[in-house]
Amino acid sequence: MRFVRHGRSLVAHGAWRSFASAPGSGVTGDGLNKHSKRLTQELSQGASQAMLFATGMTAADMHKAQIGIASVWWEGNPCNMHLLDLSAQVKKGVTEAGLQGMRFNTIGVSDAISMGTSGMSYSLPSRDIIADSIETVMGAHFYDANISIPGCDKNMPGVIMAMARINRPSLMIYGGTIRAGSAPSIGRPVLDIIAAYESYGELSYGKITLEERNEVVAKCCPGPGACGGMYTANTMAVAIEAMGMSLPHSSSSPADSPEKIAECQNAGSAIRILLEQDIKPSDIMTPAAFRNALAVIMVLGGSTNAVLHLLAMARAVNIPFSLDDIQKASDAVPFLADMKPSGKYVMADLYHIGGTPALMKYMAAEGLLDVTQMTVTGKTIKENLAHVKGLAEGQKLIASVSNPIKASGHLQIMYGNVAPTGAVAKITGKEGEIFKGTAAVFDSEEAMLAAISRQEIVPGMVVIIRYEGPKGGPGMPEMLTPTSAIIGAGLSKDVALITDGRFSGATHGFCIGHVTPEAQDGGVIALIQNGDVIEIDARKNIREVNVKVSEEELQKRRDAWMAPPLKATRGALYKYIKCVSSASTGCVTDE
């Protein structure tokens, strides 16, 4: 027997053959199984085929393209608790499209549940674990295409990063937004999750009773779906739809809507088109697609977390993309949406006035989108929007370009001596553009919350929360509990907050996060002392955060500074600390 080299392995000549059809099946296949045939068609892979037969596949199924259906399902979070049911609808549609669906699961972390605790350190790392796990299953099992169903904040960028890495036909189905809550008995007819966060500050400063607080907490989240405002989950969902990686209406259809079920069932025919036309994420996730994503984020006033996630997604698909690209988009695109956290409406309201496609149609008419870009429908944005109705007449949610809430975008990339390699601010215009105050320094989120419970945070302070970066946190936890407590205490116009951690998409007020270099790496934020004067200037062409201390004094403090011990020395968080890049490059872990 002689051997020939095939790829990386030596195989017996004559054994490396495929069978055109299983014995007696009469099936020749449609040629869409270009990856899975490595396992299903090679005579040398008998064990692979035996295992697949054991799952219920038939001889005819062995010739079908296999679709990995990745669900970020678990029961302990409203954003994700319904995703297993949605994945069943996706598999039904995949089967009806003549394809073989293979469901699998990946992990998730609820930001809302872990917020304000040490559990929040696992949130951002979960994005990369999601990406790694989907890449692993898709690569190990040679699935021909991927449909992923995320629900909570880090789920969306995680699944898109995986799609970019494997670069096989793929699309995302957003689990959908939650409906608004209501507590009319205490005069709160419309509620969402932010009311629960802000209730702590309201209670601490005597603005509500304990009974009212408990009613808010019990009634603000009525069922399945992601947090309702333009927070991180909805921000990333609309960005990904605008980018072309999800079907039209995916980002705005509520979790429990008939449209969401229909989307899941239609995903099978959509993924078949992508397979037939060999349209891959790299064909869709172009520089122009990222600009479209940014444009929608700016119009809607989306989360600062989008900065981290778009940087990471771009790196996954090898697209040059930096903080300066985000600033260019912010300078060019107006802020138009009156949506929570800084406004009145939630995603379910956008759904009622036409959804994300209607918004995109308006933006396209105003020249704010590149409509030539390809999407997962196999058509361009222009073709997708051709039969879409515009925004509902008389709607109040989206302002006109001629009369915007703010003439430029709300995300501002800040520099200055506190953030020489960048920081991110969310400035809607309602806070003003300049803030000057004295530093109140806290080396953890918990220390700051203790101070606010003692009513020690007063007007004129610039609250510094440090050692909360990707390495120092670790995991760059979100500071939503502190910002919500400040807002609940009625101090949002009189206090600024700066951190090397993140802010939730639900944050509003004068807040600057993602400060780099972070404190754990000896950045200037580690050198600030109580009483130092901090000046924040978010005006165009300035955009700086400075501590008004001489360079000589900063150097003296730098010489005396010592890095604190790492907060994790084993396990997932330690691995994250050792691998993670700076926030200014997206906190990626594979470079």
Buried (B, 14 or more C-beta within 10 A) or exposed (E): EEEEEEEEEEBEEEEBEEBEBBEEBEBEBBEBBEBBBBBBBBEBBEEBBEEBBEEEBBBBBBBBBBBBBBBBBBEEBBBBBBBBBBBBBBBBBBBEBEBBBBBBBBBBBBBBBBBBEBBBBBBBBBBBBBBBBBBEBBBEBBBBBBBBBBBBBBBBBBBBBBBBBBBBBBBBBBBBBBBBBEBEEBEBEBBBBBBBBBBBBBBBBEBBEEEBBBBBBEBBBBEBBBBBBBBBBBBBBBBBBBBBBBBBBBBBBBBBBEBBBBBBBBBBBBBBBBBBEEBBBEBBBBEBBBBBBBBBBBBBBBBBBBBBBBBBBBBBBEBEBBBEBBBBBBBBBBBBBBBBBBBEBBBBBBBBBBBBBBBBBBBBEBEBBBBEBBBBBBBBBBBBBEEBEBBEEEBEBBBEBEEBBBEBBBBBBBBBBBBBBBBBBBBBBBBEBEBBBEBBBBBBBBEBBEBBBEEEBEEEBBBBBBBBBBBBBBBBBBBBBBBBBBBBBBBBBBBBBBBBBBBBBBBBBBBBBBBBBBBBBBBBBBBBEEEBEBBBBBEEEEBBBBBEBEEEEBEEBBEEEEEEEBBBEEEBBBBBBEBBBBBBBBBBBBE
